[in-house]
Amino acid sequence: MALLIPLGTGLTLIGLVILIGSMVAVARARRAGLSEEALRAKLQRIVAINFAGLAVSALGLMMVVIGMALG
C-alpha cells in the first residue's frame, strides 16, 4: 500500500501537465486568428483533453488519499 502514494503523486503530476498543456493550447488557438467555426471546433477538442487531464489528476489524488488512509 505504500506504493499508492508515489504512484498517485505521479498520476496527479501527469494530469497537471495535461491541464497546463490544454491552457496553453487555448491561448494559442485564440491568438491564431481562426474563424469562429474553426475556433469552436479546436476548443471542443481541447475541452475533451482538459477533462481527461482532470480525470487523471483526480484519480491520482484519490490514490494518494487511499494510500495515506491505509498506510
Secondary structure, DSSP 4 states (H G I P E B T S, - for coil): -TTHHHHHHHHHHHHHHHHHHHHHHHHHHHHTT--HHHHHHHHHHHHHHHHHHHHHHHHHHHHHHHHHHH-
